[in-house]
Amino acid sequence: MRALYGIDISGHRPKSLTEAPLSIYDKIIALSPGVAEFIRGIYPQVKDKLICWDIEDPYQGGPEAFERCARRIETLVEGLWEK
């Protein structure tokens, strides 16, 4: 499989949110409203750092779905720098 952005993520494995030290981050981005709600529920102290995007989950959508997802995230990340 080709790396769309030149990054090999074949060895990447997802981690539980509870493993992440959320207090060290300036911003926390939830890729769906459901995830944002979950984060607010268990980590209310990070609510001011939380950004919620509505990104369609590409799981089981094939390579094209993952590419659309990556491009959408790229656009939103670029928008963060503009702010």
PDB file of N, CA, C and O in Angstrom:
ATOM      1  N   MET A   1       0.840  -1.178   0.000  1.00  0.00           N
ATOM      2  CA  MET A   1       0.000   0.000   0.000  1.00  0.00           C
ATOM      3  C   MET A   1       0.887   1.244   0.000  1.00  0.00           C
ATOM      4  O   MET A   1       1.868   1.311   0.740  1.00  0.00           O
ATOM      5  N   ARG A   2       0.550   2.194  -0.804  1.00  0.00           N
ATOM      6  CA  ARG A   2       1.363   3.401  -0.883  1.00  0.00           C
ATOM      7  C   ARG A   2       1.056   4.336   0.274  1.00  0.00           C
ATOM      8  O   ARG A   2      -0.048   4.341   0.818  1.00  0.00           O
ATOM      9  N   ALA A   3       2.042   5.115   0.631  1.00  0.00           N
ATOM     10  CA  ALA A   3       1.886   6.082   1.711  1.00  0.00           C
ATOM     11  C   ALA A   3       1.498   7.422   1.087  1.00  0.00           C
ATOM     12  O   ALA A   3       2.312   8.057   0.416  1.00  0.00           O
ATOM     13  N   LEU A   4       0.282   7.841   1.305  1.00  0.00           N
ATOM     14  CA  LEU A   4      -0.249   9.054   0.691  1.00  0.00           C
ATOM     15  C   LEU A   4       0.589  10.285   1.012  1.00  0.00           C
ATOM     16  O   LEU A   4       0.793  11.137   0.147  1.00  0.00           O
ATOM     17  N   TYR A   5       1.064  10.386   2.219  1.00  0.00           N
ATOM     18  CA  TYR A   5       1.843  11.541   2.639  1.00  0.00           C
ATOM     19  C   TYR A   5       3.308  11.204   2.877  1.00  0.00           C
ATOM     20  O   TYR A   5       4.029  11.966   3.520  1.00  0.00           O
ATOM     21  N   GLY A   6       3.743  10.066   2.361  1.00  0.00           N
ATOM     22  CA  GLY A   6       5.130   9.666   2.547  1.00  0.00           C
ATOM     23  C   GLY A   6       5.434   9.179   3.948  1.00  0.00           C
ATOM     24  O   GLY A   6       6.591   9.158   4.367  1.00  0.00           O
ATOM     25  N   ILE A   7       4.409   8.792   4.667  1.00  0.00           N
ATOM     26  CA  ILE A   7       4.574   8.315   6.038  1.00  0.00           C
ATOM     27  C   ILE A   7       4.101   6.873   6.105  1.00  0.00           C
ATOM     28  O   ILE A   7       2.970   6.565   5.728  1.00  0.00           O
ATOM     29  N   ASP A   8       4.954   6.007   6.579  1.00  0.00           N
ATOM     30  CA  ASP A   8       4.585   4.597   6.727  1.00  0.00           C
ATOM     31  C   ASP A   8       3.948   4.406   8.098  1.00  0.00           C
ATOM     32  O   ASP A   8       4.627   4.511   9.119  1.00  0.00           O
ATOM     33  N   ILE A   9       2.662   4.131   8.125  1.00  0.00           N
ATOM     34  CA  ILE A   9       1.975   3.912   9.398  1.00  0.00           C
ATOM     35  C   ILE A   9       1.604   2.441   9.593  1.00  0.00           C
ATOM     36  O   ILE A   9       0.747   2.112  10.413  1.00  0.00           O
ATOM     37  N   SER A  10       2.247   1.575   8.844  1.00  0.00           N
ATOM     38  CA  SER A  10       1.899   0.154   8.923  1.00  0.00           C
ATOM     39  C   SER A  10       2.137  -0.423  10.320  1.00  0.00           C
ATOM     40  O   SER A  10       1.487  -1.398  10.702  1.00  0.00           O
ATOM     41  N   GLY A  11       3.043   0.155  11.074  1.00  0.00           N
ATOM     42  CA  GLY A  11       3.310  -0.331  12.414  1.00  0.00           C
ATOM     43  C   GLY A  11       2.481   0.377  13.484  1.00  0.00           C
ATOM     44  O   GLY A  11       2.578   0.050  14.667  1.00  0.00           O
ATOM     45  N   HIS A  12       1.666   1.348  13.067  1.00  0.00           N
ATOM     46  CA  HIS A  12       0.859   2.102  14.028  1.00  0.00           C
ATOM     47  C   HIS A  12      -0.256   1.242  14.602  1.00  0.00           C
ATOM     48  O   HIS A  12      -0.911   0.487  13.884  1.00  0.00           O
ATOM     49  N   ARG A  13      -0.456   1.365  15.877  1.00  0.00           N
ATOM     50  CA  ARG A  13      -1.570   0.701  16.542  1.00  0.00           C
ATOM     51  C   ARG A  13      -2.287   1.741  17.392  1.00  0.00           C
ATOM     52  O   ARG A  13      -1.640   2.523  18.090  1.00  0.00           O
ATOM     53  N   PRO A  14      -3.602   1.758  17.342  1.00  0.00           N
ATOM     54  CA  PRO A  14      -4.341   2.737  18.149  1.00  0.00           C
ATOM     55  C   PRO A  14      -4.111   2.508  19.641  1.00  0.00           C
ATOM     56  O   PRO A  14      -3.848   1.392  20.088  1.00  0.00           O
ATOM     57  N   LYS A  15      -4.216   3.589  20.385  1.00  0.00           N
ATOM     58  CA  LYS A  15      -4.062   3.525  21.834  1.00  0.00           C
ATOM     59  C   LYS A  15      -5.346   4.023  22.482  1.00  0.00           C
ATOM     60  O   LYS A  15      -6.096   4.804  21.897  1.00  0.00           O
ATOM     61  N   SER A  16      -5.573   3.569  23.664  1.00  0.00           N
ATOM     62  CA  SER A  16      -6.726   4.023  24.428  1.00  0.00           C
ATOM     63  C   SER A  16      -6.533   5.484  24.816  1.00  0.00           C
ATOM     64  O   SER A  16      -5.415   5.914  25.101  1.00  0.00           O
ATOM     65  N   LEU A  17      -7.604   6.231  24.825  1.00  0.00           N
ATOM     66  CA  LEU A  17      -7.544   7.627  25.233  1.00  0.00           C
ATOM     67  C   LEU A  17      -7.038   7.754  26.660  1.00  0.00           C
ATOM     68  O   LEU A  17      -6.405   8.751  27.008  1.00  0.00           O
ATOM     69  N   THR A  18      -7.302   6.778  27.467  1.00  0.00           N
ATOM     70  CA  THR A  18      -6.863   6.838  28.866  1.00  0.00           C
ATOM     71  C   THR A  18      -5.352   6.710  29.000  1.00  0.00           C
ATOM     72  O   THR A  18      -4.803   6.984  30.067  1.00  0.00           O
ATOM     73  N   GLU A  19      -4.671   6.300  27.936  1.00  0.00           N
ATOM     74  CA  GLU A  19      -3.207   6.203  27.963  1.00  0.00           C
ATOM     75  C   GLU A  19      -2.529   7.531  27.632  1.00  0.00           C
ATOM     76  O   GLU A  19      -1.323   7.679  27.827  1.00  0.00           O
ATOM     77  N   ALA A  20      -3.287   8.481  27.139  1.00  0.00           N
ATOM     78  CA  ALA A  20      -2.716   9.758  26.700  1.00  0.00           C
ATOM     79  C   ALA A  20      -2.715  10.770  27.845  1.00  0.00           C
ATOM     80  O   ALA A  20      -3.728  10.929  28.527  1.00  0.00           O
ATOM     81  N   PRO A  21      -1.597  11.452  28.064  1.00  0.00           N
ATOM     82  CA  PRO A  21      -1.536  12.479  29.108  1.00  0.00           C
ATOM     83  C   PRO A  21      -2.144  13.790  28.591  1.00  0.00           C
ATOM     84  O   PRO A  21      -1.410  14.697  28.198  1.00  0.00           O
ATOM     85  N   LEU A  22      -3.458  13.894  28.589  1.00  0.00           N
ATOM     86  CA  LEU A  22      -4.150  15.012  27.950  1.00  0.00           C
ATOM     87  C   LEU A  22      -3.754  16.372  28.504  1.00  0.00           C
ATOM     88  O   LEU A  22      -3.852  17.373  27.793  1.00  0.00           O
ATOM     89  N   SER A  23      -3.319  16.433  29.730  1.00  0.00           N
ATOM     90  CA  SER A  23      -2.985  17.726  30.331  1.00  0.00           C
ATOM     91  C   SER A  23      -1.789  18.408  29.673  1.00  0.00           C
ATOM     92  O   SER A  23      -1.621  19.618  29.825  1.00  0.00           O
ATOM     93  N   ILE A  24      -0.955  17.668  28.947  1.00  0.00           N
ATOM     94  CA  ILE A  24       0.239  18.274  28.349  1.00  0.00           C
ATOM     95  C   ILE A  24      -0.033  18.932  26.997  1.00  0.00           C
ATOM     96  O   ILE A  24       0.845  19.598  26.451  1.00  0.00           O
ATOM     97  N   TYR A  25      -1.227  18.755  26.455  1.00  0.00           N
ATOM     98  CA  TYR A  25      -1.519  19.265  25.115  1.00  0.00           C
ATOM     99  C   TYR A  25      -2.201  20.628  25.160  1.00  0.00           C
ATOM    100  O   TYR A  25      -2.999  20.912  26.054  1.00  0.00           O
ATOM    101  N   ASP A  26      -1.870  21.467  24.175  1.00  0.00           N
ATOM    102  CA  ASP A  26      -2.519  22.776  24.051  1.00  0.00           C
ATOM    103  C   ASP A  26      -3.913  22.644  23.462  1.00  0.00           C
ATOM    104  O   ASP A  26      -4.835  23.352  23.869  1.00  0.00           O
ATOM    105  N   LYS A  27      -4.067  21.752  22.519  1.00  0.00           N
ATOM    106  CA  LYS A  27      -5.347  21.495  21.860  1.00  0.00           C
ATOM    107  C   LYS A  27      -5.552  19.992  21.751  1.00  0.00           C
ATOM    108  O   LYS A  27      -4.599  19.232  21.582  1.00  0.00           O
ATOM    109  N   ILE A  28      -6.799  19.581  21.850  1.00  0.00           N
ATOM    110  CA  ILE A  28      -7.183  18.180  21.683  1.00  0.00           C
ATOM    111  C   ILE A  28      -8.272  18.161  20.627  1.00  0.00           C
ATOM    112  O   ILE A  28      -9.285  18.847  20.758  1.00  0.00           O
ATOM    113  N   ILE A  29      -8.065  17.387  19.595  1.00  0.00           N
ATOM    114  CA  ILE A  29      -9.017  17.336  18.494  1.00  0.00           C
ATOM    115  C   ILE A  29      -9.746  16.003  18.510  1.00  0.00           C
ATOM    116  O   ILE A  29      -9.134  14.939  18.409  1.00  0.00           O
ATOM    117  N   ALA A  30     -11.061  16.081  18.638  1.00  0.00           N
ATOM    118  CA  ALA A  30     -11.916  14.901  18.527  1.00  0.00           C
ATOM    119  C   ALA A  30     -12.415  14.860  17.090  1.00  0.00           C
ATOM    120  O   ALA A  30     -12.873  15.872  16.560  1.00  0.00           O
ATOM    121  N   LEU A  31     -12.330  13.711  16.466  1.00  0.00           N
ATOM    122  CA  LEU A  31     -12.709  13.609  15.052  1.00  0.00           C
ATOM    123  C   LEU A  31     -14.193  13.353  14.845  1.00  0.00           C
ATOM    124  O   LEU A  31     -14.642  13.212  13.708  1.00  0.00           O
ATOM    125  N   SER A  32     -14.960  13.292  15.927  1.00  0.00           N
ATOM    126  CA  SER A  32     -16.409  13.158  15.789  1.00  0.00           C
ATOM    127  C   SER A  32     -17.080  13.749  17.026  1.00  0.00           C
ATOM    128  O   SER A  32     -16.475  13.814  18.097  1.00  0.00           O
ATOM    129  N   PRO A  33     -18.331  14.178  16.875  1.00  0.00           N
ATOM    130  CA  PRO A  33     -19.049  14.701  18.035  1.00  0.00           C
ATOM    131  C   PRO A  33     -19.192  13.668  19.153  1.00  0.00           C
ATOM    132  O   PRO A  33     -19.152  14.025  20.330  1.00  0.00           O
ATOM    133  N   GLY A  34     -19.355  12.410  18.804  1.00  0.00           N
ATOM    134  CA  GLY A  34     -19.463  11.368  19.816  1.00  0.00           C
ATOM    135  C   GLY A  34     -18.208  11.240  20.656  1.00  0.00           C
ATOM    136  O   GLY A  34     -18.276  11.068  21.873  1.00  0.00           O
ATOM    137  N   VAL A  35     -17.068  11.324  19.999  1.00  0.00           N
ATOM    138  CA  VAL A  35     -15.793  11.251  20.724  1.00  0.00           C
ATOM    139  C   VAL A  35     -15.623  12.501  21.584  1.00  0.00           C
ATOM    140  O   VAL A  35     -15.146  12.412  22.715  1.00  0.00           O
ATOM    141  N   ALA A  36     -16.005  13.656  21.062  1.00  0.00           N
ATOM    142  CA  ALA A  36     -15.905  14.890  21.848  1.00  0.00           C
ATOM    143  C   ALA A  36     -16.768  14.798  23.103  1.00  0.00           C
ATOM    144  O   ALA A  36     -16.342  15.203  24.185  1.00  0.00           O
ATOM    145  N   GLU A  37     -17.957  14.276  22.962  1.00  0.00           N
ATOM    146  CA  GLU A  37     -18.857  14.112  24.108  1.00  0.00           C
ATOM    147  C   GLU A  37     -18.242  13.152  25.137  1.00  0.00           C
ATOM    148  O   GLU A  37     -18.306  13.399  26.341  1.00  0.00           O
ATOM    149  N   PHE A  38     -17.655  12.070  24.654  1.00  0.00           N
ATOM    150  CA  PHE A  38     -17.000  11.108  25.533  1.00  0.00           C
ATOM    151  C   PHE A  38     -15.865  11.774  26.305  1.00  0.00           C
ATOM    152  O   PHE A  38     -15.744  11.592  27.517  1.00  0.00           O
ATOM    153  N   ILE A  39     -15.037  12.543  25.606  1.00  0.00           N
ATOM    154  CA  ILE A  39     -13.912  13.222  26.251  1.00  0.00           C
ATOM    155  C   ILE A  39     -14.418  14.199  27.304  1.00  0.00           C
ATOM    156  O   ILE A  39     -13.896  14.235  28.418  1.00  0.00           O
ATOM    157  N   ARG A  40     -15.430  14.990  26.961  1.00  0.00           N
ATOM    158  CA  ARG A  40     -15.984  15.944  27.930  1.00  0.00           C
ATOM    159  C   ARG A  40     -16.519  15.233  29.170  1.00  0.00           C
ATOM    160  O   ARG A  40     -16.427  15.749  30.284  1.00  0.00           O
ATOM    161  N   GLY A  41     -17.079  14.042  28.960  1.00  0.00           N
ATOM    162  CA  GLY A  41     -17.651  13.289  30.068  1.00  0.00           C
ATOM    163  C   GLY A  41     -16.618  12.763  31.044  1.00  0.00           C
ATOM    164  O   GLY A  41     -16.842  12.778  32.255  1.00  0.00           O
ATOM    165  N   ILE A  42     -15.485  12.296  30.530  1.00  0.00           N
ATOM    166  CA  ILE A  42     -14.495  11.705  31.447  1.00  0.00           C
ATOM    167  C   ILE A  42     -13.338  12.649  31.778  1.00  0.00           C
ATOM    168  O   ILE A  42     -12.611  12.426  32.746  1.00  0.00           O
ATOM    169  N   TYR A  43     -13.165  13.702  30.976  1.00  0.00           N
ATOM    170  CA  TYR A  43     -12.093  14.678  31.215  1.00  0.00           C
ATOM    171  C   TYR A  43     -12.649  16.101  31.124  1.00  0.00           C
ATOM    172  O   TYR A  43     -12.253  16.855  30.235  1.00  0.00           O
ATOM    173  N   PRO A  44     -13.551  16.477  32.018  1.00  0.00           N
ATOM    174  CA  PRO A  44     -14.156  17.816  31.916  1.00  0.00           C
ATOM    175  C   PRO A  44     -13.129  18.947  32.008  1.00  0.00           C
ATOM    176  O   PRO A  44     -13.395  20.058  31.548  1.00  0.00           O
ATOM    177  N   GLN A  45     -11.978  18.680  32.587  1.00  0.00           N
ATOM    178  CA  GLN A  45     -10.952  19.711  32.755  1.00  0.00           C
ATOM    179  C   GLN A  45     -10.304  20.125  31.431  1.00  0.00           C
ATOM    180  O   GLN A  45      -9.608  21.141  31.390  1.00  0.00           O
ATOM    181  N   VAL A  46     -10.510  19.373  30.352  1.00  0.00           N
ATOM    182  CA  VAL A  46      -9.894  19.736  29.068  1.00  0.00           C
ATOM    183  C   VAL A  46     -10.883  20.409  28.113  1.00  0.00           C
ATOM    184  O   VAL A  46     -10.561  20.622  26.944  1.00  0.00           O
ATOM    185  N   LYS A  47     -12.072  20.741  28.595  1.00  0.00           N
ATOM    186  CA  LYS A  47     -13.113  21.277  27.702  1.00  0.00           C
ATOM    187  C   LYS A  47     -12.675  22.524  26.934  1.00  0.00           C
ATOM    188  O   LYS A  47     -13.103  22.724  25.797  1.00  0.00           O
ATOM    189  N   ASP A  48     -11.833  23.363  27.531  1.00  0.00           N
ATOM    190  CA  ASP A  48     -11.385  24.577  26.848  1.00  0.00           C
ATOM    191  C   ASP A  48     -10.338  24.301  25.773  1.00  0.00           C
ATOM    192  O   ASP A  48     -10.087  25.153  24.921  1.00  0.00           O
ATOM    193  N   LYS A  49      -9.728  23.124  25.807  1.00  0.00           N
ATOM    194  CA  LYS A  49      -8.721  22.726  24.816  1.00  0.00           C
ATOM    195  C   LYS A  49      -9.334  21.922  23.671  1.00  0.00           C
ATOM    196  O   LYS A  49      -8.685  21.697  22.649  1.00  0.00           O
ATOM    197  N   LEU A  50     -10.578  21.493  23.843  1.00  0.00           N
ATOM    198  CA  LEU A  50     -11.181  20.524  22.932  1.00  0.00           C
ATOM    199  C   LEU A  50     -11.746  21.173  21.679  1.00  0.00           C
ATOM    200  O   LEU A  50     -12.521  22.127  21.747  1.00  0.00           O
ATOM    201  N   ILE A  51     -11.343  20.640  20.545  1.00  0.00           N
ATOM    202  CA  ILE A  51     -11.872  21.042  19.239  1.00  0.00           C
ATOM    203  C   ILE A  51     -12.598  19.827  18.683  1.00  0.00           C
ATOM    204  O   ILE A  51     -12.073  18.714  18.718  1.00  0.00           O
ATOM    205  N   CYS A  52     -13.801  20.039  18.173  1.00  0.00           N
ATOM    206  CA  CYS A  52     -14.578  18.918  17.625  1.00  0.00           C
ATOM    207  C   CYS A  52     -14.746  19.081  16.116  1.00  0.00           C
ATOM    208  O   CYS A  52     -15.261  20.089  15.633  1.00  0.00           O
ATOM    209  N   TRP A  53     -14.302  18.074  15.395  1.00  0.00           N
ATOM    210  CA  TRP A  53     -14.521  18.005  13.956  1.00  0.00           C
ATOM    211  C   TRP A  53     -15.503  16.870  13.692  1.00  0.00           C
ATOM    212  O   TRP A  53     -15.680  15.988  14.532  1.00  0.00           O
ATOM    213  N   ASP A  54     -16.127  16.894  12.549  1.00  0.00           N
ATOM    214  CA  ASP A  54     -17.061  15.829  12.172  1.00  0.00           C
ATOM    215  C   ASP A  54     -16.489  15.130  10.948  1.00  0.00           C
ATOM    216  O   ASP A  54     -16.833  15.461   9.814  1.00  0.00           O
ATOM    217  N   ILE A  55     -15.614  14.161  11.189  1.00  0.00           N
ATOM    218  CA  ILE A  55     -14.920  13.436  10.125  1.00  0.00           C
ATOM    219  C   ILE A  55     -15.560  12.057   9.964  1.00  0.00           C
ATOM    220  O   ILE A  55     -15.694  11.311  10.934  1.00  0.00           O
ATOM    221  N   GLU A  56     -15.945  11.734   8.764  1.00  0.00           N
ATOM    222  CA  GLU A  56     -16.528  10.416   8.504  1.00  0.00           C
ATOM    223  C   GLU A  56     -15.475   9.325   8.708  1.00  0.00           C
ATOM    224  O   GLU A  56     -14.357   9.423   8.202  1.00  0.00           O
ATOM    225  N   ASP A  57     -15.842   8.300   9.447  1.00  0.00           N
ATOM    226  CA  ASP A  57     -14.928   7.188   9.725  1.00  0.00           C
ATOM    227  C   ASP A  57     -14.698   6.396   8.436  1.00  0.00           C
ATOM    228  O   ASP A  57     -15.661   5.897   7.855  1.00  0.00           O
ATOM    229  N   PRO A  58     -13.457   6.268   7.976  1.00  0.00           N
ATOM    230  CA  PRO A  58     -13.189   5.571   6.722  1.00  0.00           C
ATOM    231  C   PRO A  58     -13.134   4.047   6.853  1.00  0.00           C
ATOM    232  O   PRO A  58     -12.980   3.342   5.856  1.00  0.00           O
ATOM    233  N   TYR A  59     -13.260   3.548   8.063  1.00  0.00           N
ATOM    234  CA  TYR A  59     -13.137   2.110   8.296  1.00  0.00           C
ATOM    235  C   TYR A  59     -14.064   1.334   7.368  1.00  0.00           C
ATOM    236  O   TYR A  59     -15.253   1.639   7.269  1.00  0.00           O
ATOM    237  N   GLN A  60     -13.535   0.365   6.713  1.00  0.00           N
ATOM    238  CA  GLN A  60     -14.213  -0.513   5.755  1.00  0.00           C
ATOM    239  C   GLN A  60     -14.660   0.222   4.490  1.00  0.00           C
ATOM    240  O   GLN A  60     -15.491  -0.283   3.735  1.00  0.00           O
ATOM    241  N   GLY A  61     -14.107   1.413   4.263  1.00  0.00           N
ATOM    242  CA  GLY A  61     -14.487   2.166   3.085  1.00  0.00           C
ATOM    243  C   GLY A  61     -13.501   2.050   1.941  1.00  0.00           C
ATOM    244  O   GLY A  61     -13.712   2.625   0.873  1.00  0.00           O
ATOM    245  N   GLY A  62     -12.428   1.312   2.158  1.00  0.00           N
ATOM    246  CA  GLY A  62     -11.431   1.154   1.113  1.00  0.00           C
ATOM    247  C   GLY A  62     -10.447   2.305   1.077  1.00  0.00           C
ATOM    248  O   GLY A  62     -10.603   3.290   1.799  1.00  0.00           O
ATOM    249  N   PRO A  63      -9.433   2.179   0.232  1.00  0.00           N
ATOM    250  CA  PRO A  63      -8.384   3.206   0.153  1.00  0.00           C
ATOM    251  C   PRO A  63      -8.914   4.605  -0.171  1.00  0.00           C
ATOM    252  O   PRO A  63      -8.403   5.596   0.351  1.00  0.00           O
ATOM    253  N   GLU A  64      -9.919   4.688  -1.015  1.00  0.00           N
ATOM    254  CA  GLU A  64     -10.461   6.003  -1.388  1.00  0.00           C
ATOM    255  C   GLU A  64     -11.062   6.716  -0.184  1.00  0.00           C
ATOM    256  O   GLU A  64     -10.918   7.929  -0.038  1.00  0.00           O
ATOM    257  N   ALA A  65     -11.732   5.961   0.671  1.00  0.00           N
ATOM    258  CA  ALA A  65     -12.329   6.560   1.865  1.00  0.00           C
ATOM    259  C   ALA A  65     -11.240   7.092   2.787  1.00  0.00           C
ATOM    260  O   ALA A  65     -11.384   8.165   3.373  1.00  0.00           O
ATOM    261  N   PHE A  66     -10.157   6.345   2.913  1.00  0.00           N
ATOM    262  CA  PHE A  66      -9.048   6.797   3.757  1.00  0.00           C
ATOM    263  C   PHE A  66      -8.385   8.032   3.163  1.00  0.00           C
ATOM    264  O   PHE A  66      -7.975   8.929   3.900  1.00  0.00           O
ATOM    265  N   GLU A  67      -8.278   8.089   1.853  1.00  0.00           N
ATOM    266  CA  GLU A  67      -7.689   9.269   1.217  1.00  0.00           C
ATOM    267  C   GLU A  67      -8.576  10.496   1.413  1.00  0.00           C
ATOM    268  O   GLU A  67      -8.074  11.584   1.697  1.00  0.00           O
ATOM    269  N   ARG A  68      -9.894  10.327   1.263  1.00  0.00           N
ATOM    270  CA  ARG A  68     -10.815  11.453   1.499  1.00  0.00           C
ATOM    271  C   ARG A  68     -10.701  11.944   2.938  1.00  0.00           C
ATOM    272  O   ARG A  68     -10.671  13.147   3.201  1.00  0.00           O
ATOM    273  N   CYS A  69     -10.639  10.997   3.853  1.00  0.00           N
ATOM    274  CA  CYS A  69     -10.522  11.331   5.265  1.00  0.00           C
ATOM    275  C   CYS A  69      -9.220  12.095   5.526  1.00  0.00           C
ATOM    276  O   CYS A  69      -9.228  13.120   6.208  1.00  0.00           O
ATOM    277  N   ALA A  70      -8.127  11.610   4.998  1.00  0.00           N
ATOM    278  CA  ALA A  70      -6.827  12.258   5.194  1.00  0.00           C
ATOM    279  C   ALA A  70      -6.826  13.667   4.616  1.00  0.00           C
ATOM    280  O   ALA A  70      -6.298  14.594   5.230  1.00  0.00           O
ATOM    281  N   ARG A  71      -7.406  13.824   3.458  1.00  0.00           N
ATOM    282  CA  ARG A  71      -7.440  15.155   2.833  1.00  0.00           C
ATOM    283  C   ARG A  71      -8.320  16.124   3.629  1.00  0.00           C
ATOM    284  O   ARG A  71      -7.998  17.307   3.746  1.00  0.00           O
ATOM    285  N   ARG A  72      -9.422  15.623   4.169  1.00  0.00           N
ATOM    286  CA  ARG A  72     -10.297  16.472   4.995  1.00  0.00           C
ATOM    287  C   ARG A  72      -9.555  16.911   6.259  1.00  0.00           C
ATOM    288  O   ARG A  72      -9.605  18.080   6.641  1.00  0.00           O
ATOM    289  N   ILE A  73      -8.879  15.980   6.895  1.00  0.00           N
ATOM    290  CA  ILE A  73      -8.108  16.310   8.100  1.00  0.00           C
ATOM    291  C   ILE A  73      -7.004  17.312   7.757  1.00  0.00           C
ATOM    292  O   ILE A  73      -6.762  18.259   8.506  1.00  0.00           O
ATOM    293  N   GLU A  74      -6.342  17.097   6.628  1.00  0.00           N
ATOM    294  CA  GLU A  74      -5.289  18.022   6.206  1.00  0.00           C
ATOM    295  C   GLU A  74      -5.843  19.441   6.064  1.00  0.00           C
ATOM    296  O   GLU A  74      -5.226  20.397   6.534  1.00  0.00           O
ATOM    297  N   THR A  75      -6.984  19.580   5.429  1.00  0.00           N
ATOM    298  CA  THR A  75      -7.604  20.890   5.244  1.00  0.00           C
ATOM    299  C   THR A  75      -7.931  21.541   6.589  1.00  0.00           C
ATOM    300  O   THR A  75      -7.686  22.730   6.790  1.00  0.00           O
ATOM    301  N   LEU A  76      -8.483  20.754   7.499  1.00  0.00           N
ATOM    302  CA  LEU A  76      -8.836  21.297   8.807  1.00  0.00           C
ATOM    303  C   LEU A  76      -7.600  21.674   9.620  1.00  0.00           C
ATOM    304  O   LEU A  76      -7.612  22.682  10.326  1.00  0.00           O
ATOM    305  N   VAL A  77      -6.534  20.877   9.528  1.00  0.00           N
ATOM    306  CA  VAL A  77      -5.293  21.199  10.228  1.00  0.00           C
ATOM    307  C   VAL A  77      -4.699  22.493   9.672  1.00  0.00           C
ATOM    308  O   VAL A  77      -4.230  23.341  10.432  1.00  0.00           O
ATOM    309  N   GLU A  78      -4.719  22.640   8.365  1.00  0.00           N
ATOM    310  CA  GLU A  78      -4.208  23.880   7.760  1.00  0.00           C
ATOM    311  C   GLU A  78      -5.004  25.078   8.271  1.00  0.00           C
ATOM    312  O   GLU A  78      -4.440  26.151   8.486  1.00  0.00           O
ATOM    313  N   GLY A  79      -6.307  24.901   8.466  1.00  0.00           N
ATOM    314  CA  GLY A  79      -7.129  25.967   9.006  1.00  0.00           C
ATOM    315  C   GLY A  79      -6.756  26.365  10.418  1.00  0.00           C
ATOM    316  O   GLY A  79      -6.922  27.522  10.806  1.00  0.00           O
ATOM    317  N   LEU A  80      -6.251  25.412  11.190  1.00  0.00           N
ATOM    318  CA  LEU A  80      -5.784  25.732  12.541  1.00  0.00           C
ATOM    319  C   LEU A  80      -4.635  26.710  12.520  1.00  0.00           C
ATOM    320  O   LEU A  80      -4.564  27.610  13.358  1.00  0.00           O
ATOM    321  N   TRP A  81      -3.721  26.540  11.554  1.00  0.00           N
ATOM    322  CA  TRP A  81      -2.558  27.418  11.476  1.00  0.00           C
ATOM    323  C   TRP A  81      -2.975  28.835  11.097  1.00  0.00           C
ATOM    324  O   TRP A  81      -2.336  29.809  11.494  1.00  0.00           O
ATOM    325  N   GLU A  82      -4.061  28.937  10.321  1.00  0.00           N
ATOM    326  CA  GLU A  82      -4.533  30.261   9.903  1.00  0.00           C
ATOM    327  C   GLU A  82      -5.112  31.044  11.064  1.00  0.00           C
ATOM    328  O   GLU A  82      -5.111  32.275  11.047  1.00  0.00           O
ATOM    329  N   LYS A  83      -5.606  30.342  12.073  1.00  0.00           N
ATOM    330  CA  LYS A  83      -6.182  31.009  13.249  1.00  0.00           C
ATOM    331  C   LYS A  83      -5.062  31.433  14.141  1.00  0.00           C
ATOM    332  O   LYS A  83      -5.303  32.018  15.197  1.00  0.00           O
TER     333      LYS A  83
END
